[in-house]
Amino acid sequence: MTDPRGILVSAPASGTGKTTVMLGLLRALADDGVKVQPYKSGPDYIDPAFHLAACGRASFNIDSWAMGPELLSAIAAQATGADICVAEGSMGLYDGVATRGQSGFGSSAETAQRMGWPVVLVVDVSGQAQSAAATALGFRQYNPDLPFAGVILNRVASPRHERLARLGMDRAGLPVLGVLPRRGDLALPERHLGLIQAVEHPDLNAAIAGYAEFLRAHVDLGAIREAARGVPLPATPATLPPPPAQRIALARDAAFSFTYPHLIEGWRAAGAEILPFSPLADEAPDPSADLVWLPGGYPELHAGKIAAAETYRAGLCKHAETRPVHGECGGYMALGEALIDKDGTRHAMAGLLGLVTSYEKRKFHLGYRRAVLRSALPGHAPGAALRGHEFHYSTILDQPDAALADVADADGNAVTETGSFRGHVTGTFFHLITAEEPAA
């Protein structure tokens, strides 16, 4: 498609059911033979795997705070060949940061406006009827320039409840694209970072098929397709971020899986070889790799198994003697000296860095990060400015190594999680999204 026509599924707040609506919509459209390109607005690294499972096409993040115009263009170009784009918002429609970043404030509304995708607002009408229209109308009028398709009423209790809620929407002039009856079995399992990972769901395909059947029965799919709009792509779209090495050993299992799809796709598109290995299966990284990369995930849930994986640890340490190793968040913790789980048990990690982290007393870390490197990180020279996102509950007990970067939050306030380095080994608590574009 020359212009990525689509819609963005959002809501007034988290917990309103937009993820199940998103997954059901993706599967229902795909079952109809529609080529759907999924997206996630914001810095989420769990939802895209669910999107892929729902429609069979890789999902990409669109982030108006972290990404400059060139990267946004390159990610929009991933819709080439699709019939429609369907994006999932984060949190509430207008929720973002306080300070303008590289491109904007990072809200789902910005994504919809930038891409020209009309908003489908999922409104939880439980506990109210006509009053729900006042909420929806406020979201519609808060930014009159925002493209708006209509609303889906969720958790409707009865035909009478539906009639009253529709009366309110009619009075507000808001199209009703669907009405979803209240059902208690439409919630996805969650843990402290949000949803469980797609690979952990006991029967994800059956769950998504159920969502699709539910959406098909209660949502006007034709009206949603008809509402899709978009803005033209540049004639020559930019490329995705280049790889940090030619042969990259990438940890991939239930403990290490949080990677942004646009990075992996960019690495592959540039000809890099991705060599997956599983620390949980006690697999060593490929000895011919130029770089070992440990992404984030849930190492705290598997700390005992990681600590006992001798083949993995020996191969990782051997690689680090001569070639770079990098870890993000959970991967960073796994490169450290020790990880203490929620029960207070201390587990020895790789020991390539002196970092000691603990989940015994949880401390919440969440937000965008801007990092200016003091030392090199694979693919980036000292002085480079990087954009990323941090989300974890661990507490640092010891970090004796040199700081890797000067790190600040979205408002420019310094944060203490600077990352660290020792020899060929680097680690950060933020998940890298991209380097800042020169024009920024």
Secondary structure by P-SEA (a helix, b strand, c coil): cccccbbbbbcccccccaaaaaaaaaaaaaaaccbbbbbbccccccaaaaaaaaccbbbbbbbcccccaaaaaaaaaccccccbbbbbbccccccccccccccccccaaaaaaaacbbbbccccccccccaaaaaaaaaaaccccccccbbbbcccccaaaaaaaaaaaaaacccccccccccccccccccccccccccccccaaaaaaaaaaaaaaccaaaaaaaabbbbbcccbbbbcccccccccccccccccccccaaaaaaaaaabbbbbbbbccccccccccccbbbbbbccccccaaaaaaaaaaaaaaaaaaccbbbbbcaaaaaaaccbbbccccbbbbccccccbbbbccbbbbbbbbbbbbcccccccccccbbbbbccccccccccccccccccccccccccccccccccccbbbbcccccccccccc
